[in-house]
Amino acid sequence: MNAPANPYMPQMAKITKIREQTSDTKAFEFQFVDPKVKETFTYEPGQFVELSVFGIGEAPFGISSTPTRKGFIELGIRNVGNLTNFIHQMKVGDTVGIRGPYGKGFPVETLKGKDVLIVAGGTGMFPTRSLINYIMDKRKDFGHVKILCGFRSPQELLFKDEFDTWKNAPNTEFLLSVDKGDETWKGNTGVITTLFPKTTVSPESYAVIVGPPVMYRFVVKELLARNIQKHRIYVSLERKMQCGIGKCSHCVIGYKYTCIHGPVFNYWDALDLQEAI
């Protein structure tokens, strides 16, 4: 489904499931009220929607579900302000407005048949989960997959109930680290780049990176040191978005709009965009 003819008009959607992820983050499942919209709505992993609560506000959120699983979409939402605080108080059955999908997602057609390295830090797990589960549902279409995830602490793991599924998938490697562990943590401790010495990455791999902006340069450095070419690296710049349709100019980087030309960019192209990374 493409964006509606009236880009300002949201479709009504009901909350059908809420899963607490951390003390300040929840995963919300939505189903569109209009049966036709519910049936035809589709998107690419890495795209986003605008979610509105009438009388409160609107904001963009990356889609964390996969288009291979129909009938609903899922958004990960961290409580960081007035709008997200209001959403966190909502219950199953409450109604919101959703418009989209918008932007350019991950290049799944380019990735097919290739080895793929996915590096997700913090809330970067939300959009990368969409890509990961897309690959899991079409596992035979892709080569070897490595998933590297990093979080600040054991209490901030997102979608941890799915880690075993990814870890046990055929031809898949899953590595996890936290910046700072505690007495309960038995896994790797350190920033996400400390996972690279624990695995090998083929120079022919394609890499997808989503996370805090400060993470990008260090992860890219690791990739370039392993002879992965810049045009094989993709990054998401979704944190810069606002209106979603190129009207507010909030997301302009260099000569491009993140919400239209991204949020997913080839790293080679992103190098030409001032202050992109």
C-alpha positions as CSV (number, residue, x, y, z in Angstrom):
1,M,0.0,0.0,0.0
2,N,1.3,3.4,-0.9
3,A,0.9,6.5,1.2
4,P,-2.7,7.9,0.9
5,A,-3.6,10.6,-1.6
6,N,-4.1,13.1,1.2
7,P,-0.8,12.8,3.0
8,Y,-2.2,14.6,6.1
9,M,-5.1,12.2,6.6
10,P,-4.4,9.4,9.1
11,Q,-6.1,6.1,9.2
12,M,-7.8,5.1,12.4
13,A,-6.1,2.1,14.2
14,K,-6.8,0.3,17.5
15,I,-4.3,-0.9,20.0
16,T,-4.6,-4.7,20.0
17,K,-1.6,-5.6,22.1
18,I,0.9,-4.0,24.5
19,R,4.2,-5.6,25.5
20,E,6.4,-4.0,28.1
21,Q,10.0,-4.1,27.0
22,T,11.8,-2.0,29.7
23,S,10.9,0.5,32.4
24,D,10.3,3.2,29.8
25,T,9.7,1.3,26.6
26,K,6.7,-0.6,25.2
27,A,5.9,-2.4,22.0
28,F,2.4,-1.5,20.7
29,E,0.5,-3.6,18.2
30,F,-2.0,-1.8,16.0
31,Q,-4.7,-3.0,13.7
32,F,-6.5,-0.6,11.2
33,V,-10.2,-0.1,11.8
34,D,-11.0,0.0,8.1
35,P,-11.0,-3.7,6.9
36,K,-9.7,-2.7,3.5
37,V,-6.8,-0.7,4.9
38,K,-6.0,-3.6,7.3
39,E,-5.9,-6.0,4.4
40,T,-3.9,-3.9,1.9
41,F,-1.5,-2.0,4.2
42,T,2.1,-3.0,3.5
43,Y,5.5,-1.5,3.9
44,E,9.3,-2.2,3.6
45,P,11.5,-3.0,6.6
46,G,13.0,0.3,7.6
47,Q,10.1,2.5,6.7
48,F,8.2,4.5,9.3
49,V,4.7,5.9,10.0
50,E,3.4,9.0,11.7
51,L,1.3,8.2,14.8
52,S,-1.1,10.8,16.1
53,V,-3.1,11.1,19.3
54,F,-5.8,13.7,18.6
55,G,-5.5,16.7,20.8
56,I,-2.0,15.7,22.0
57,G,0.3,15.5,19.0
58,E,2.0,13.4,16.3
59,A,5.5,11.9,15.8
60,P,7.3,9.5,13.5
61,F,8.1,5.9,14.6
62,G,10.0,3.2,12.8
63,I,8.0,0.1,12.2
64,S,9.3,-2.8,14.2
65,S,7.1,-5.6,12.7
66,T,7.7,-7.3,9.4
67,P,5.5,-7.0,6.3
68,T,5.6,-10.8,6.0
69,R,3.2,-11.0,8.9
70,K,-0.1,-9.4,7.8
71,G,-3.0,-7.7,9.6
72,F,-1.1,-5.5,12.1
73,I,1.9,-3.3,12.6
74,E,4.0,-2.9,15.7
75,L,5.8,0.2,16.9
76,G,8.3,0.4,19.7
77,I,7.8,3.5,21.7
78,R,10.0,4.9,24.4
79,N,8.5,7.4,26.9
80,V,10.5,10.5,26.4
81,G,7.9,13.4,26.2
82,N,4.3,14.5,26.4
83,L,3.1,12.5,23.4
84,T,4.9,9.3,24.2
85,N,3.9,9.6,27.9
86,F,0.3,9.9,26.8
87,I,0.6,6.8,24.5
88,H,2.2,4.9,27.4
89,Q,-1.0,5.5,29.4
90,M,-3.2,4.1,26.6
91,K,-4.8,0.7,26.8
92,V,-5.8,-2.1,24.5
93,G,-8.8,-1.0,22.5
94,D,-7.8,2.7,22.4
95,T,-7.7,4.4,19.1
96,V,-4.9,6.4,17.4
97,G,-4.3,7.8,13.9
98,I,-1.6,6.4,11.6
99,R,-0.5,7.7,8.3
100,G,2.2,6.3,6.0
101,P,4.2,4.3,5.3
102,Y,6.9,6.8,4.4
103,G,10.5,6.9,3.4
104,K,12.9,4.4,1.9
105,G,13.6,1.2,3.7
106,F,16.4,-1.3,3.8
107,P,17.4,-2.7,0.3
108,V,16.0,-6.2,0.8
109,E,16.2,-7.0,-3.0
110,T,19.9,-6.0,-2.9
111,L,20.5,-8.1,0.2
112,K,18.9,-11.3,-1.2
113,G,21.4,-14.1,-1.8
114,K,24.1,-12.1,0.1
115,D,25.7,-12.5,3.5
116,V,24.2,-9.8,5.8
117,L,25.6,-8.2,8.9
118,I,23.1,-6.4,11.1
119,V,24.4,-4.1,13.8
120,A,21.7,-2.7,16.2
121,G,22.3,-0.5,19.2
122,G,19.7,0.5,21.8
123,T,16.4,1.6,20.2
124,G,18.0,0.9,16.8
125,M,16.6,-2.5,17.5
126,F,13.1,-1.3,16.6
127,P,13.6,-0.9,12.8
128,T,16.3,-3.6,12.6
129,R,13.9,-6.1,14.1
130,S,11.6,-5.5,11.1
131,L,14.5,-6.5,8.8
132,I,15.7,-9.4,11.0
133,N,12.2,-11.0,11.1
134,Y,11.7,-10.4,7.4
135,I,14.9,-12.4,6.8
136,M,13.9,-15.0,9.2
137,D,10.5,-15.5,7.4
138,K,12.4,-15.7,4.0
139,R,15.5,-17.4,5.3
140,K,16.3,-19.3,2.2
141,D,16.5,-16.1,0.2
142,F,19.6,-14.8,2.1
143,G,23.1,-16.0,2.8
144,H,24.8,-16.1,6.2
145,V,23.4,-13.6,8.7
146,K,25.2,-12.1,11.6
147,I,23.2,-10.1,14.2
148,L,25.2,-7.9,16.6
149,C,23.2,-6.2,19.3
150,G,24.3,-3.7,22.0
151,F,22.4,-2.2,24.9
152,R,23.4,0.0,27.8
153,S,22.5,-2.5,30.5
154,P,20.8,-5.9,31.0
155,Q,17.6,-4.0,32.0
156,E,17.4,-2.3,28.6
157,L,17.3,-5.4,26.3
158,L,14.6,-5.1,23.7
159,F,12.7,-8.1,22.3
160,K,14.8,-10.4,24.3
161,D,12.1,-13.1,24.0
162,E,13.1,-13.4,20.3
163,F,16.8,-13.7,20.8
164,D,16.8,-17.6,21.0
165,T,14.7,-17.8,17.8
166,W,17.3,-15.7,15.9
167,K,20.2,-17.5,17.6
168,N,18.9,-20.9,16.6
169,A,17.9,-19.9,13.0
170,P,19.8,-21.8,10.3
171,N,23.0,-20.1,9.0
172,T,22.6,-17.3,11.6
173,E,24.9,-16.0,14.3
174,F,23.7,-13.8,17.1
175,L,26.0,-11.8,19.4
176,L,24.9,-9.6,22.3
177,S,26.7,-7.1,24.6
178,V,25.8,-4.6,27.2
179,D,27.9,-1.5,28.0
180,K,27.7,-2.2,31.8
181,G,26.7,-5.5,33.3
182,D,25.6,-6.4,36.8
183,E,25.7,-9.5,39.0
184,T,23.0,-11.2,36.9
185,W,24.8,-10.6,33.6
186,K,26.8,-13.6,32.2
187,G,27.3,-12.3,28.6
188,N,29.7,-10.0,26.9
189,T,30.3,-6.6,28.6
190,G,31.5,-3.6,26.6
191,V,30.4,-1.4,23.7
192,I,29.0,-3.0,20.6
193,T,32.3,-2.9,18.8
194,T,33.8,-5.3,21.3
195,L,31.7,-8.0,19.5
196,F,33.7,-7.7,16.3
197,P,36.8,-9.7,17.5
198,K,34.4,-12.5,18.5
199,T,33.3,-13.2,14.9
200,T,34.5,-13.0,11.3
201,V,32.9,-10.8,8.6
202,S,33.4,-11.6,4.9
203,P,34.4,-8.6,2.8
204,E,31.6,-9.6,0.5
205,S,29.0,-9.0,3.2
206,Y,26.4,-6.2,3.2
207,A,26.1,-4.4,6.5
208,V,23.1,-2.6,8.1
209,I,23.7,-0.3,11.0
210,V,21.0,1.3,13.2
211,G,21.6,3.0,16.6
212,P,22.8,6.1,18.4
213,P,24.6,8.5,16.0
214,V,27.8,8.2,18.0
215,M,27.9,4.5,17.3
216,Y,28.0,4.8,13.6
217,R,31.6,6.0,13.1
218,F,33.1,3.3,15.3
219,V,31.1,0.5,13.7
220,V,31.9,1.8,10.2
221,K,35.6,1.9,11.2
222,E,35.4,-1.8,12.1
223,L,33.7,-2.7,8.8
224,L,36.2,-0.8,6.7
225,A,39.0,-2.5,8.6
226,R,37.5,-5.8,7.4
227,N,37.5,-4.6,3.8
228,I,33.7,-4.1,3.5
229,Q,33.3,-1.5,0.8
230,K,31.4,1.7,1.6
231,H,28.7,1.0,-0.9
232,R,27.9,-2.2,0.9
233,I,27.1,-0.4,4.2
234,Y,23.6,1.0,4.9
235,V,22.7,3.3,7.8
236,S,19.4,4.6,9.1
237,L,19.1,8.3,10.0
238,E,15.5,8.1,11.3
239,R,16.2,10.1,14.5
240,K,16.2,13.3,12.4
241,M,12.6,13.1,11.1
242,Q,9.5,15.0,12.1
243,C,6.6,15.6,9.6
244,G,7.4,12.7,7.4
245,I,6.5,14.3,4.0
246,G,9.2,16.9,3.4
247,K,7.3,20.0,4.5
248,C,8.9,21.1,7.8
249,S,12.5,20.8,6.7
250,H,13.4,19.5,10.2
251,C,15.2,16.5,8.7
252,V,17.2,18.2,5.9
253,I,20.8,16.9,5.8
254,G,22.9,18.4,3.1
255,Y,20.6,18.5,0.0
256,K,18.3,15.7,1.0
257,Y,15.2,15.1,3.1
258,T,15.7,12.2,5.5
259,C,11.9,11.4,5.4
260,I,11.8,11.2,1.6
261,H,15.3,10.1,0.5
262,G,15.8,8.0,3.6
263,P,15.7,7.2,6.5
264,V,17.9,4.4,5.1
265,F,20.9,5.7,3.2
266,N,23.8,3.9,1.6
267,Y,26.9,5.0,3.6
268,W,28.7,6.0,0.4
269,D,25.9,8.5,-0.3
270,A,25.7,9.6,3.3
271,L,29.3,10.7,3.2
272,D,28.3,13.5,0.8
273,L,25.6,14.8,3.3
274,Q,26.8,17.4,5.7
275,E,26.5,16.3,9.4
276,A,24.7,13.1,8.4
277,I,27.0,11.0,10.5
